[in-house]
Amino acid sequence: MRTMKKIGVVSYNIYGNFTNYGSALQSWALHQEIEVLGYHPVLVDYCPDILMNKDPLNPFGAMWDKDEVSKKMCKLSLPAIRENYYKFNSFYTNKFYRIPKKYTSANFNEVMEDENLSGFVCGSDTIFCMDEFGFDNGFYANYDYMRKKSISYAASFGDPTFTEEKYRRLNELIPNFLSFGLRENLMLPYIKEHTTVPVQRVVDPTLLHTSEKYDTLAYPERLEKEKYLLYYSRRYSPAMETYAEKIAKKHGWKIVDISLRATNAEKGHRMFYEAGVEEFLSLVKYAEYIVTNSFHGMIFSVQYRKPFVIFSREQCNNKIDEILDLFGLKDHILVTGDEIFNDDIDYEKVHSRIAKARENSIAFLKKELELL
């Protein structure tokens, strides 16, 4: 009987200033598919240098929003933030084979001997975004034991700001990989021009499975008895909040609110920042409507065939535009909330498009893994 190869998955997930449903679920989905393809995926407990001093239990110092109101809201939300963090830690511990040792730049090369890995998958999420992480050695397979033993799957450059110096550094790192699966088209031509290895656009790992797969993970019961609109904000947007309240009022729905605007409870919002991954999936599944500025909030709205809008967000517009193009729903991105769009989504057509992209992506991932 053939021994299953152990494949280390290196991604942006465990460490950060705030937890992130998308980061957790893209890792889970990728692990599930690698296992289906006949390999043993392991979650590498890797902390990039740039995330070393982040404290998700006290995230004030490294918040995007520096204004005093946002800091106050974060402090008011601290009990929920901490409850949420412990749920995420449980998820990473219990839903994966998580390597027992934490790796950093100081000891990363030990992982190959410690775990007897056959190779690495770098991805997905915005691990190639140099504006966010720099050129991290783990994300760019630049540790000794990763070079020429790594592939990328659905890695994203985000909305990068390139200089000649950054292009030179990128060119030095490209040869580390045996293949490139990229999440967006943006850098596809450039990477193809600078390597001879296979390069293809692939879907985010969360689209490698259907909603039935996520039902096996989701909290099994409905968490809010009343009909509700799910408001999921990764960064405060007054226009988005106003839009959500307008739609909820129009239909007589409650608002379930995953955001750091703690005082929204005074307006009748059901604040739910403490929701873990499993609870998040349930909240999406049973929502009447979803308003978000989260890339993965949008993906799971589509997975569960929900009416939704996504609001524009700094450093996210390229990936949002490209995935909406794949779905055929480019009119569903809003800026002010006053835009006109077709709220009647033909999900049979949308999921037919996803199924074709999924099939091509799984075939490419299969070929990639065979290189390790």
N, C-alpha and C positions, 0 to 999 in steps of 0.2 A: 504493500500500500504506500502510495506517494506521500511523503511528509509535506505538509502545507508550509509554504514559505512565509516567514514572518516579515511583514512590511510595516515599517514605521511611518506614521502619518504626522507631519509637522505642519502646524497651522496656527492661526490666531484664534484662540479659544479660551483656554483656562485663565490666562492673565490679561488684565486690562484695568482701566479705571472704573468702568461699570460693566456689569454682565451684559450679555447680548444673546437674545434668542437665536438670531440668525447664525452667529458664530458656533453656537452649540449644536444647532440642528444641521448645519452643513457638514460638520464633522461627523455627527451620528449617521447621516445619510451616506456619506462617502464610505465610512467603515462598513455599513450594511452592504453596499454594492461590492466592495472589495472582497468581502466574505462570500457573497453569492458567486463571484468569479473564481473562487477556489483558493483563496489566500487567507492568511491569518493577520488581520490588521491590528496594530497596537497604537494606542494614543501616546505619542511622545510628550511627556510632561516637560515642555520646553518654554523657558521664559527669556525672550529677547532682552538684550541690555536696555533698550529704550523703555521697556515696561517694568524694569526691575524695581523701581521705587514707587510704582503705583500701589495704592492701598484701597481696594474696593470697599473696605469697611469704613473708611474715612476719605471719600473721594474729592473733597473740596478743592485741594490744592491743584489738581490737574483737570479741572472742568473746562469744557469748551467755552461755556458762557461765564464770563468773569464779572458780570454785573452783580450788585449786592442782592437784588431780588432773586436771581437764580440761585445764588449761594444760600439765601435764606430758605428757599423752597427745598433745596437739597438737604439742609439740616432738619427741616420739618419732616422730611421723608426718610430720615436715617433709620428708624426702626424697620420700615419696609425694605429699605436697601439691604440691611443686614440679613433679614429673613430670606430675601431673594438670593443673596450670595450663598448662604448655606444650602439652599435648595439646588443651586447650580453645582456646588461642589459635590453634593450627593449624586447628581446626575452624571458628572464626569467620572465619579468613582464607581458607580453601580451599573452604568449603561455601556461601558467600554471595558476592554482590557487596557487599563491605564498603567503605564510603566511605573513601578513603585518609587523610582528615584527621580528627583527633579534635576533637570539639565539646564545649564547656562553656558555662556561662552567659555567659562573657565573649565568645564569638564565635559563638554558635549562629545568629544571624540571617544569617550568611554562607553557611549551608548551601544556601539556596534559589538564590543566584547561582552558587555553586560547582558544584552538581549539577543545576541546572535541573529541580527537582522540581515535579510537578503538585499534590502534596499529601502529607499524612502520615496514617499509621495509628498510633495510640497503643495498644499492647497487645501481648501480654496480660499475664498475671501480676498481682501485687498492686500495680500502678503507681498505683492510686487510694487506696492505704492510707496515710492521713496519719500514722498512728502509726509507720509504717516509713520513709516518704520525705518526710513533710510534704506540702505542696502544690507539688510540683516543677513548674517552668514547662515543662519538656519533656514530662513525663507528662500534664500538664493543658493542653497546647497553648497555652501562654500567652506564647510568644515572638511577636514581631511577625509573622513570616512563617507562623506556624502558625494564628493565629486565623482562624476561618471557612474554613480550608483543611484541616481535620483531622476524622477520624472515630476512634472507638474500637472495637476489636474484642476481646472477651473480657477487658476490663479488670476488675479485681477490687478491691473495697474491703477485702478481708480481713475481720478482726473489729474494726471500727473503734470507737473511743471518741469520741463526738461531744460537743461543747459548742456553745453558741449562737454563739460566735465562729467555730468551724469550719464550722458550717452557713452562716453569712454569707459566709465565704470561698468555700465550695463554690458557693454561688449566683452569685457573681461570675464563676466560671470556667466554669460550665455553658454559657454562650452561645458559648464558643470552638469548640464542636463542631457539625458538620453532622448527626451521628447518634451514637447510643450503642448499641454491642453490649456487654452486661455479662455477665460469667461466672456471677454468682450472682443469685438473686432478691432478696437482702437489700435492696438500694437501688433496685430497679426502680421501685416505686411512687413513691418520692421524686423520682427523676429525671424520670419521666413527668409528675409534677405541676408540675415547674419548667422544662419546656421544651416546645416544639411540634415539635421534630425527631423523627425515628423513633427509637424505643427498643425494644430486644428482648433477651431473654436468649438467649445463644448458648453453644455448647460451647467448651471450651478448644481451642486450635488443634491440640493433639496428637490430638484425636478427629476431626479433619477427614479423616484418612486411616486406612487399615486397616494391619494388621501387615505386609502384603505390601509396602507403601510403605517401612516402616521396615527391612525386610529388605534393601532396596537400599542402606541406610546402615550397617547393623550390620556389625561385624567378622564375616567370612565363616566362621570356624571356631569350633568349640567350645573354650572356654578352660580348662575343667576337665573332665578325663576321668571322674572319679567322679561319682556322683549327689550333688547338693548342694542345700541350702537357701540361698537368697540373703537375707542380712540386710543391709538398707540403712537406715541410721540418719542422719537429718538433725540429730538432737540426742539426747544420751545419755538412755536410759530403762532403768533396771535391770529393770523389769517386762518390757519388750520383749525384752531380751537373754536373760533367764531363759526366757521363752516360746520363743524361737527355739531355744535349746539343748535344751529339753525335747522339742520336735517333732523336731529333727534326731536326737537320741538314740533316740527311739521308732522311727524309720524306718531308722536306720543310715546317715544321710546326713552328708556333710561340710558344714561351714558356710563359704560364701564371704561375706566380711565387708567391706562398704563402710561404714566408720565410722572415727572417730578414736581408738578404743580400741585402741591399738597393742599393748598387753599381751595382748589376746585371742589373739594368735599362740601364746602359751604354753599356751593351752587347746586348741590344734589348729585354730583358725580359719585359713582361707586369706585373709589380709588383702589387700585389693585396692583401697585408696583411690586408687591411681594410675590406675585405669581411666578411659580417655577416653570420650567419648560413644558411639562405635562399639562399644567393648568393653562398656559398660554395657548396650546393647541386646542384645548376644549373651548376656550373663550372665542377663538376664531371660528371654530366649527359651528357654534350655536348663535353667533351674531347675526343680526338682521342686515347690518351694513358696517363697513369698516372704513375709517378715515385714518391715514397714517402718513408718515414721511420716512418709513423704514423700507428698505429694499426687500428684506425677507418678510416683513409684514405684508407687503404687496404679494409676494410669491405665495404665501399661505392663504391669502384671500382668494387667489386664483385656484390654488389646490382644492379648496373647499367650496369653490364656485359661488363666492359671495359678491354682491354689489360692493364696489369700493372706489375710492379715489386715493391717489398718492400725491402729496405735496412736494414740490421741489425742495432740495436741501443741499447746502454747500458741500462740495467734494463728492457728491453722489449722483449728479445729474447724468453723467455719461452712462453709468451702469443702469440707471433707471430707464433712460431713453432706449437703450439697446434691448432690455428685457421686455419693455412694452412693445417694441417693434416685433419681437418674436411672438408675443401674444396677439398682435394685431389690435392693440388697445392704446395707441399713442395719444389719444385724446384724453386719457384718464390721468394725466399729470397736470396738476393745478399749481398756480402761483398765488393768485389773489382769492380764489374761491368763487369768483364771478364768471369763470369761463363756462362756455356752453359745450356739453359733450353728451354722448348717447349712454344713458345709464342702463340700458337694456343690453346685457352682454350675452352673446351667443356662445355659451361655454362648450357646446359640442365642437364648434369650429376652433375655439381656442385650444382645447385639449387635443384635438387632432394635430394641430401644429406642434404642441409640446411632445406628443408621442413620437412624431418623426424625428425631432431634435434629440429626444431621449435615446431612441434606437441608435442613432449615429454616434452619440456621445459614449454610450456603453460599449459599442464596438471599438471605439478609439481607446477607451480606458483599458479594455481587454488586451489590445495590442501593446499598449504602454507597459502594462504589468508584466507581459512576457519578456520585456527587455531587461527586467531586474533579475 
